[in-house]
Amino acid sequence: MEESCVFFGKGYFFDNFLLRIIMTTVKKIILLSSAFSLFALFAFFCFFKSADIRHNNFVSSAANASIAVPPDSCDNKEETDDEQDMFYTLVEGELRSGDTLSKSLTRYNIASTVRQQILDNLASCLDFRRLRPKDKYRVFLDDQGQLLRCEYETGPLESYSITKNADTFVAQRNSINVSIKTCMIEDSITSSLFDAFARNQVKASLVYAFADIFSSRIDFNTEIQKDDTFQIVFEKYFKDDEFIGYGNILYARYQQQAGVTFEGFFYQADASKAGSFFDADGRELGTSFIKSPVPLGRVTSKFSFRRIHPISGIIRPHLGVDLAAPIGTPVMATADGTISYVGFKGGFGRQIIISHPGGYKTYYGHLSRFRKGLKRGSTITQKEIIGYVGSSGISTGPHLDYRVQQLGAFHDPFSLEFKPKSALSGEKLVMFKGHIAALTGLLESSPNPEILYVRHLLIKPDEQLTML
C-alpha cells in the first residue's frame, strides 16, 4: 500500500501541474478569442455604419434627382433657358372645318388670356384668312398655365412661332429645312402615259408636268404608241423624311417607236426670269400655241369636213377635235390672248372664245363651268386654266370641243406648226451646253440609278419653294 501511496502522490502532483498548464492555455485562448471577437464586432459595426451612411447618401441623391424644383424656388438663380423650359405642359391641336383659331383653342381649354396672347402675336406675321382645316399647332404652358411658346403650321412649308422673351413675346415665320432628292425614272408605254407613270408610283401632278413640257411638240392623245420609251429626272422634296411634293423636272425625254426623240432640259437663262425647257440645240420647247388644251384627253372625234353627227345622224363638217375627259378636268388656254366671248352658245353649250395675235381664234365648247372672274376682255396667258370639261349643249358625254381659226378659216389643231418662242445664242448657249454636260455626267456617274443626288436646303422666311 505504501508503494501504492507513493505512486499516487507522484501522479497527483504531476496531474495538478498539467491541469494548471491546460487551464492557463485555455484562459489565453479565451482572452485571444474575446479580443478577436470584439475587434470583429467593432470592424463590422464600422462597416455597417459606413454602408448605412452611403445608403442614406444614395437615397438622398436619388430623391433629389426625381424632384422637379420650379426655377423660382431654387437657390441658384443662374439657370439657363433650357433648364427653365423643362417644366411645361404641351397642348397639341388641329383646326377642323369651320374653325377659327380662337374657336379651336377654346375647344382645347386654352385660357382666354393665353388665347388672346396667341392671336395678338400671330396676327403680326400670319394672315388668318389663309388658315385651313388640318392646320396644326402646339402650345407650351409653364407650371402656372402661362404661355411659354406657340408653334403654328399651315402646310409643310409654312411654320410660325411665338416665343417668350423676358416680359414680351417674339412672333416670326420660321425657316424650314428641306431635303431634295434628285430622282430618275425610265420606262416604256404599255397603254397610256398616265398608266406608265402610275406604275412607278408617282402622283398625277408629275404626269401632267411631263406632258406639258412637250405640249407644243407632241400630242399625247393621238401620237402615243405601245413600247414608246420615256425618261424623267426630277426633284422630290422631303421634310422630316416625309414626302411633301415635287420640285423641278430637270430633264425629260420621250422616244417614239418610229425613231423620233423629244428632249427637254430645264434651264434658267436669265436670273430675273423663270426657267424654261430647251432642246439640246438651245431652242425653247414652248411655242406660241400648245397642241392641246387637255393634254391627256382622249380624242373621240377628229377634224373633218364630212362627219356623221353622233346625235342628228346628218353628215356635216366637224371643224375641230373632241377630247374626252372626266367632268371637271381643267381646260387650258393654248396661247396668250384676250377673251372675246364667254357664255352659252347653242349646241356648243358653255363656250369660251379667245382672240390671239396673228388673226388666230381658239374655241372651247361644252364646258361644265367657267373659271371664276372670267369675262369678255380678260387677258389670258398660255396654259392658264379657263374652264372645266363638261357636257353642256348638244353632247353625248363629257368632252371638250376645241377649234382653231385663222383669218376666218378653221384648221386642224393637231396639224398646225409653230415656231419656238426663243433660242439661246452666244454666251448663253455656251453656258447651256455646260449645263447639259454636268447633268449628263451626273446621270452616267451615279451609283444609284433611281436616286442620283441628295442635298439639303434651308428655306428662309422671305423665300418661296415652288412645287408642281
C-alpha positions as CSV (number, residue, x, y, z in Angstrom):
1,M,0.0,0.0,0.0
2,E,2.9,2.4,0.7
3,E,4.3,1.9,-2.7
4,S,0.9,2.4,-3.9
5,C,0.6,5.6,-1.9
6,V,4.0,6.8,-3.0
7,F,2.9,6.2,-6.5
8,F,-0.3,8.0,-6.0
9,G,1.4,11.0,-4.6
10,K,3.7,11.4,-7.6
11,G,0.8,11.1,-10.1
12,Y,-1.2,13.7,-8.2
13,F,1.4,16.4,-8.3
14,F,2.0,15.6,-12.0
15,D,-1.7,15.8,-12.8
16,N,-2.1,19.0,-10.9
17,F,0.7,20.7,-12.7
18,L,-0.6,19.5,-16.1
19,L,-4.0,20.8,-15.2
20,R,-2.7,24.3,-14.4
21,I,-0.9,24.4,-17.8
22,I,-4.1,23.5,-19.6
23,M,-6.1,26.0,-17.7
24,T,-3.6,28.8,-18.4
25,T,-3.6,27.9,-22.1
26,V,-7.4,27.9,-22.2
27,K,-7.6,31.3,-20.5
28,K,-5.2,32.7,-23.1
29,I,-7.2,31.2,-25.9
30,I,-10.4,32.6,-24.4
31,L,-8.8,36.0,-24.0
32,L,-7.5,36.0,-27.5
33,S,-10.9,34.8,-28.9
34,S,-12.6,37.6,-26.9
35,A,-10.3,40.2,-28.2
36,F,-10.7,38.9,-31.8
37,S,-14.4,38.8,-31.4
38,L,-14.5,42.4,-30.0
39,F,-12.3,43.5,-32.9
40,A,-14.5,41.7,-35.4
41,L,-17.7,43.3,-33.9
42,F,-16.0,46.7,-33.9
43,A,-15.0,46.3,-37.6
44,F,-18.5,45.0,-38.5
45,F,-20.1,47.9,-36.7
46,C,-17.9,50.4,-38.5
47,F,-18.6,48.8,-41.8
48,F,-22.3,48.8,-41.2
49,K,-22.3,52.4,-40.2
50,S,-20.3,53.4,-43.3
51,A,-22.7,51.4,-45.5
52,D,-25.7,53.0,-43.9
53,I,-24.2,56.4,-44.5
54,R,-23.5,55.6,-48.1
55,H,-27.1,54.2,-48.5
56,N,-28.6,57.3,-47.0
57,N,-26.5,59.4,-49.3
58,F,-27.6,57.4,-52.3
59,V,-31.3,57.6,-51.3
60,S,-30.9,61.3,-50.8
61,S,-29.3,61.8,-54.2
62,A,-31.9,59.7,-56.0
63,A,-34.7,61.6,-54.3
64,N,-33.2,65.0,-55.4
65,A,-32.9,63.8,-59.0
66,S,-36.5,62.8,-59.2
67,I,-37.9,66.0,-57.8
68,A,-38.7,68.8,-60.3
69,V,-38.0,72.0,-58.5
70,P,-39.6,75.1,-60.0
71,P,-37.0,77.6,-61.3
72,D,-38.0,80.4,-58.9
73,S,-37.6,78.3,-55.8
74,C,-34.0,77.3,-56.5
75,D,-31.1,79.0,-54.6
76,N,-29.1,79.1,-57.8
77,K,-30.7,81.9,-60.0
78,E,-28.2,81.5,-62.8
79,E,-30.2,78.9,-64.7
80,T,-30.2,78.5,-68.5
81,D,-33.3,79.0,-70.6
82,D,-33.2,75.3,-71.5
83,E,-33.5,74.3,-67.8
84,Q,-36.4,76.6,-67.3
85,D,-38.2,75.2,-70.4
86,M,-38.0,71.7,-68.9
87,F,-41.1,72.4,-66.8
88,Y,-44.1,72.8,-69.2
89,T,-47.5,71.5,-70.3
90,L,-47.9,70.7,-74.0
91,V,-51.2,71.2,-75.8
92,E,-51.4,69.9,-79.4
93,G,-54.4,70.9,-81.6
94,E,-55.7,70.8,-85.1
95,L,-58.2,73.1,-87.0
96,R,-61.4,71.5,-88.0
97,S,-63.7,72.5,-90.9
98,G,-65.4,75.8,-90.0
99,D,-62.9,76.6,-87.1
100,T,-61.3,79.9,-86.4
101,L,-58.1,79.7,-84.4
102,S,-59.8,81.1,-81.4
103,K,-62.6,78.5,-81.5
104,S,-60.1,75.7,-81.8
105,L,-58.0,77.0,-78.9
106,T,-61.2,77.2,-76.8
107,R,-62.0,73.6,-77.6
108,Y,-58.6,72.5,-76.2
109,N,-59.3,74.5,-73.0
110,I,-56.7,77.2,-73.5
111,A,-57.3,80.1,-71.1
112,S,-58.7,83.3,-72.5
113,T,-55.7,85.4,-71.6
114,V,-53.3,82.9,-73.3
115,R,-55.7,82.6,-76.2
116,Q,-55.6,86.3,-76.7
117,Q,-51.8,86.4,-76.5
118,I,-51.5,83.8,-79.2
119,L,-54.0,85.6,-81.5
120,D,-52.4,89.1,-81.0
121,N,-48.9,87.9,-81.6
122,L,-49.6,85.6,-84.5
123,A,-51.5,88.4,-86.3
124,S,-48.2,90.2,-86.8
125,C,-46.9,87.5,-89.2
126,L,-49.7,85.2,-90.2
127,D,-52.8,86.1,-92.3
128,F,-55.7,84.4,-90.5
129,R,-57.7,84.4,-93.7
130,R,-55.3,81.8,-95.1
131,L,-55.9,79.3,-92.3
132,R,-57.4,76.0,-93.4
133,P,-58.6,72.7,-91.9
134,K,-55.9,70.3,-90.6
135,D,-53.5,73.2,-89.8
136,K,-51.7,72.0,-86.6
137,Y,-50.5,73.9,-83.6
138,R,-48.6,73.3,-80.3
139,V,-49.0,75.4,-77.2
140,F,-46.4,75.2,-74.4
141,L,-47.5,76.4,-70.9
142,D,-45.5,76.8,-67.7
143,D,-46.5,75.3,-64.3
144,Q,-48.7,78.4,-63.7
145,G,-50.5,77.9,-67.0
146,Q,-48.8,80.9,-68.6
147,L,-47.7,80.9,-72.3
148,L,-44.1,79.9,-73.0
149,R,-44.2,79.2,-76.7
150,C,-46.7,78.5,-79.5
151,E,-46.0,76.9,-82.9
152,Y,-48.4,77.0,-85.8
153,E,-48.0,75.1,-89.1
154,T,-50.2,75.7,-92.1
155,G,-48.9,73.4,-94.8
156,P,-45.5,71.7,-94.8
157,L,-43.6,74.8,-95.9
158,E,-45.2,77.4,-93.6
159,S,-44.3,77.4,-89.9
160,Y,-44.8,80.2,-87.4
161,S,-43.8,80.6,-83.7
162,I,-44.4,82.8,-80.7
163,T,-41.6,82.6,-78.1
164,K,-41.5,84.3,-74.7
165,N,-38.5,86.6,-74.2
166,A,-38.4,88.1,-70.7
167,D,-41.7,90.0,-70.4
168,T,-42.6,90.1,-74.1
169,F,-43.2,87.7,-77.0
170,V,-41.4,87.4,-80.3
171,A,-43.6,86.2,-83.3
172,Q,-42.0,85.1,-86.5
173,R,-42.2,82.9,-89.6
174,N,-39.7,80.1,-89.2
175,S,-37.1,78.8,-91.6
176,I,-37.8,75.3,-92.9
177,N,-35.2,72.5,-93.5
178,V,-36.0,70.5,-96.7
179,S,-34.2,67.5,-98.2
180,I,-34.2,67.4,-102.0
181,K,-33.7,64.1,-103.8
182,T,-32.9,64.2,-107.5
183,C,-34.6,61.0,-108.9
184,M,-34.8,59.3,-112.2
185,I,-37.5,57.1,-113.9
186,E,-37.1,55.2,-117.1
187,D,-39.9,53.1,-118.5
188,S,-42.0,52.2,-121.6
189,I,-45.6,52.7,-122.6
190,T,-47.9,49.7,-122.4
191,S,-51.3,51.5,-122.7
192,S,-51.0,55.2,-121.8
193,L,-48.6,57.7,-120.4
194,F,-50.7,58.0,-117.3
195,D,-50.6,54.3,-116.6
196,A,-46.8,54.2,-117.2
197,F,-46.2,56.8,-114.6
198,A,-48.7,55.2,-112.2
199,R,-46.7,52.0,-112.4
200,N,-43.8,53.9,-110.9
201,Q,-45.9,55.1,-108.0
202,V,-45.8,58.8,-108.7
203,K,-48.6,61.3,-108.4
204,A,-50.7,62.8,-111.3
205,S,-49.1,66.2,-111.0
206,L,-45.8,64.8,-112.3
207,V,-47.5,63.2,-115.3
208,Y,-49.2,66.4,-116.2
209,A,-45.9,68.3,-115.8
210,F,-44.1,65.9,-118.1
211,A,-46.8,66.1,-120.8
212,D,-46.8,69.8,-120.5
213,I,-43.1,70.0,-121.4
214,F,-43.8,68.6,-124.9
215,S,-47.2,70.1,-125.3
216,S,-46.1,72.1,-128.4
217,R,-44.2,69.1,-129.9
218,I,-46.3,66.0,-129.4
219,D,-50.0,65.3,-128.7
220,F,-50.2,62.5,-126.1
221,N,-53.8,62.0,-127.1
222,T,-53.0,60.8,-130.7
223,E,-49.3,60.3,-131.1
224,I,-48.5,57.8,-128.4
225,Q,-47.8,54.1,-129.1
226,K,-47.1,51.0,-127.2
227,D,-43.4,50.4,-126.5
228,D,-42.5,54.1,-126.8
229,T,-40.0,54.9,-124.0
230,F,-39.5,57.8,-121.7
231,Q,-37.0,59.1,-119.1
232,I,-37.5,61.8,-116.5
233,V,-35.1,63.4,-114.0
234,F,-36.9,65.3,-111.3
235,E,-36.7,66.6,-107.7
236,K,-38.7,65.2,-104.7
237,Y,-39.0,67.4,-101.6
238,F,-39.0,65.9,-98.1
239,K,-39.5,67.5,-94.7
240,D,-38.5,65.3,-91.6
241,D,-38.3,62.3,-94.0
242,E,-41.9,62.8,-95.2
243,F,-42.6,63.4,-98.9
244,I,-44.2,66.8,-99.4
245,G,-44.1,67.4,-103.2
246,Y,-42.3,67.5,-106.5
247,G,-39.8,70.2,-107.4
248,N,-38.4,70.9,-110.9
249,I,-38.2,68.4,-113.7
250,L,-34.6,68.7,-114.7
251,Y,-34.6,66.6,-117.8
252,A,-37.3,64.8,-119.9
253,R,-37.1,62.5,-122.9
254,Y,-39.8,60.8,-124.9
255,Q,-38.8,58.4,-127.8
256,Q,-41.3,57.1,-130.2
257,Q,-41.0,53.7,-131.9
258,A,-40.8,55.5,-135.2
259,G,-37.4,56.8,-134.1
260,V,-38.4,60.4,-133.3
261,T,-36.9,61.6,-129.9
262,F,-38.1,64.6,-128.0
263,E,-35.8,66.0,-125.3
264,G,-36.2,68.9,-122.8
265,F,-33.5,70.3,-120.5
266,F,-34.7,72.7,-117.7
267,Y,-32.6,75.9,-117.8
268,Q,-32.8,79.4,-116.3
269,A,-31.1,81.5,-118.9
270,D,-31.9,84.8,-117.1
271,A,-31.8,85.0,-113.3
272,S,-34.7,87.5,-113.3
273,K,-37.0,85.2,-115.2
274,A,-38.4,81.8,-114.6
275,G,-36.6,78.8,-116.2
276,S,-37.9,77.0,-119.3
277,F,-37.2,73.9,-121.3
278,F,-34.9,73.8,-124.2
279,D,-33.8,71.1,-126.7
280,A,-30.1,70.1,-127.0
281,D,-29.5,72.9,-129.5
282,G,-30.9,75.6,-127.2
283,R,-34.3,76.1,-128.9
284,E,-37.1,76.6,-126.4
285,L,-39.7,73.9,-126.5
286,G,-42.6,76.2,-125.9
287,T,-44.2,77.8,-129.0
288,S,-46.9,80.4,-129.4
289,F,-49.5,77.6,-129.3
290,I,-49.6,74.4,-127.4
291,K,-51.2,71.5,-129.2
292,S,-53.9,70.5,-126.8
293,P,-55.8,72.3,-124.1
294,V,-56.4,69.0,-122.3
295,P,-53.0,67.2,-122.6
296,L,-54.2,63.8,-121.5
297,G,-57.7,63.8,-123.0
298,R,-58.8,61.1,-125.4
299,V,-59.6,62.0,-129.0
300,T,-63.1,60.8,-129.8
301,S,-63.6,62.8,-133.0
302,K,-61.1,64.3,-135.3
303,F,-61.1,67.3,-137.6
304,S,-63.2,66.5,-140.7
305,F,-65.2,68.2,-143.5
306,R,-67.6,65.2,-143.6
307,R,-68.6,63.6,-140.3
308,I,-71.8,61.9,-139.4
309,H,-73.1,63.8,-136.4
310,P,-73.5,61.3,-133.5
311,I,-76.9,62.7,-132.5
312,S,-78.6,64.0,-135.6
313,G,-77.0,61.4,-138.0
314,I,-76.5,64.2,-140.6
315,I,-73.2,64.4,-142.5
316,R,-71.7,67.8,-141.7
317,P,-68.2,69.3,-141.2
318,H,-66.6,68.9,-137.8
319,L,-64.1,71.8,-137.8
320,G,-62.4,70.9,-134.5
321,V,-61.4,67.9,-132.4
322,D,-63.3,66.3,-129.5
323,L,-61.3,65.5,-126.4
324,A,-63.0,63.2,-123.9
325,A,-62.1,63.6,-120.3
326,P,-63.9,63.4,-116.9
327,I,-66.3,66.2,-116.0
328,G,-64.3,68.9,-114.1
329,T,-61.0,68.3,-115.9
330,P,-59.2,71.6,-116.2
331,V,-59.0,73.2,-119.7
332,M,-56.0,75.4,-120.6
333,A,-55.8,78.3,-123.0
334,T,-53.5,77.2,-125.8
335,A,-52.0,80.6,-126.3
336,D,-51.8,84.1,-125.0
337,G,-54.8,86.2,-125.9
338,T,-58.0,88.1,-124.8
339,I,-61.4,86.7,-124.1
340,S,-63.8,87.7,-126.8
341,Y,-66.8,85.6,-125.7
342,V,-67.8,83.7,-122.6
343,G,-71.3,82.3,-122.2
344,F,-73.8,79.8,-123.5
345,K,-73.9,79.4,-127.3
346,G,-76.5,76.9,-128.8
347,G,-75.2,73.4,-129.4
348,F,-71.8,74.3,-128.1
349,G,-73.2,74.8,-124.6
350,R,-70.9,76.8,-122.3
351,Q,-68.2,78.2,-124.6
352,I,-65.2,80.4,-124.4
353,I,-63.6,82.1,-127.5
354,I,-60.1,83.7,-127.2
355,S,-58.6,86.1,-129.8
356,H,-54.8,85.8,-130.3
357,P,-52.2,87.8,-132.3
358,G,-51.8,86.9,-136.0
359,G,-55.5,86.7,-136.6
360,Y,-56.0,83.5,-134.6
361,K,-59.0,82.5,-132.5
362,T,-59.5,79.4,-130.4
363,Y,-62.9,77.9,-129.3
364,Y,-63.6,75.8,-126.2
365,G,-67.1,74.2,-126.1
366,H,-69.3,72.0,-123.9
367,L,-67.7,73.3,-120.7
368,S,-69.3,72.4,-117.3
369,R,-68.3,75.8,-115.9
370,F,-66.0,78.8,-116.4
371,R,-63.2,79.8,-114.2
372,K,-64.3,82.4,-111.6
373,G,-63.9,86.0,-112.6
374,L,-63.6,85.3,-116.3
375,K,-65.3,87.9,-118.6
376,R,-65.1,89.5,-122.0
377,G,-61.9,91.5,-122.3
378,S,-60.0,89.4,-119.8
379,T,-56.3,88.9,-120.6
380,I,-55.3,85.3,-120.7
381,T,-51.8,83.7,-120.7
382,Q,-50.8,80.4,-122.3
383,K,-51.7,77.3,-120.2
384,E,-53.9,79.4,-117.9
385,I,-57.0,77.4,-116.7
386,I,-60.1,79.0,-118.3
387,G,-62.8,76.4,-117.6
388,Y,-63.6,72.8,-117.0
389,V,-64.7,69.8,-119.2
390,G,-68.4,69.2,-119.2
391,S,-71.3,68.0,-121.4
392,S,-73.3,71.2,-121.8
393,G,-75.2,71.9,-125.1
394,I,-75.8,69.1,-127.6
395,S,-73.4,66.4,-126.4
396,T,-73.3,62.6,-126.0
397,G,-70.9,62.8,-123.0
398,P,-68.3,64.8,-121.2
399,H,-65.7,66.2,-123.6
400,L,-64.2,69.4,-125.0
401,D,-64.8,70.6,-128.5
402,Y,-61.6,72.5,-129.4
403,R,-61.2,74.6,-132.6
404,V,-58.6,76.9,-134.1
405,Q,-59.4,79.6,-136.6
406,Q,-57.1,81.8,-138.5
407,L,-58.3,84.8,-140.6
408,G,-61.8,83.2,-140.7
409,A,-60.7,79.7,-141.8
410,F,-60.7,76.7,-139.4
411,H,-57.7,74.4,-139.3
412,D,-56.9,71.0,-137.7
413,P,-55.4,72.0,-134.4
414,F,-53.1,69.0,-134.4
415,S,-51.6,69.7,-137.9
416,L,-50.5,73.3,-137.2
417,E,-46.8,74.0,-136.8
418,F,-45.5,77.0,-134.8
419,K,-42.0,78.4,-134.3
420,P,-40.2,78.2,-130.9
421,K,-40.7,81.2,-128.6
422,S,-36.9,81.8,-128.3
423,A,-33.5,80.3,-128.9
424,L,-30.3,80.6,-127.0
425,S,-27.2,82.0,-128.6
426,G,-23.7,83.3,-127.9
427,E,-22.5,83.1,-124.2
428,K,-25.9,81.9,-123.0
429,L,-25.7,78.9,-125.4
430,V,-22.2,78.1,-124.2
431,M,-23.4,78.1,-120.6
432,F,-26.4,76.0,-121.6
433,K,-24.1,73.4,-123.2
434,G,-22.0,73.3,-120.0
435,H,-25.2,72.7,-118.0
436,I,-26.1,69.8,-120.3
437,A,-22.6,68.3,-119.8
438,A,-22.9,68.5,-116.0
439,L,-26.3,66.8,-116.0
440,T,-25.1,64.1,-118.3
441,G,-22.2,63.5,-116.1
442,L,-24.5,63.1,-113.1
443,L,-26.6,60.5,-115.0
444,E,-23.6,58.5,-116.0
445,S,-21.7,58.6,-112.7
446,S,-24.4,57.9,-110.1
447,P,-24.2,54.5,-108.5
448,N,-27.9,54.5,-107.8
449,P,-30.0,54.8,-111.0
450,E,-33.1,55.9,-109.1
451,I,-31.7,58.5,-106.6
452,L,-29.0,60.5,-108.3
453,Y,-28.3,63.1,-105.7
454,V,-29.4,64.4,-102.3
455,R,-29.0,67.9,-101.0
456,H,-30.4,69.9,-98.1
457,L,-31.9,73.3,-98.3
458,L,-32.8,75.9,-95.6
459,I,-35.8,77.9,-96.8
460,K,-35.8,81.3,-95.1
461,P,-39.0,83.2,-94.3
462,D,-38.7,85.5,-97.2
463,E,-38.1,82.7,-99.7
464,Q,-40.6,80.6,-101.6
465,L,-40.2,77.0,-102.8
466,T,-42.1,76.2,-106.0
467,M,-43.7,72.8,-106.2
468,L,-45.6,71.1,-109.1
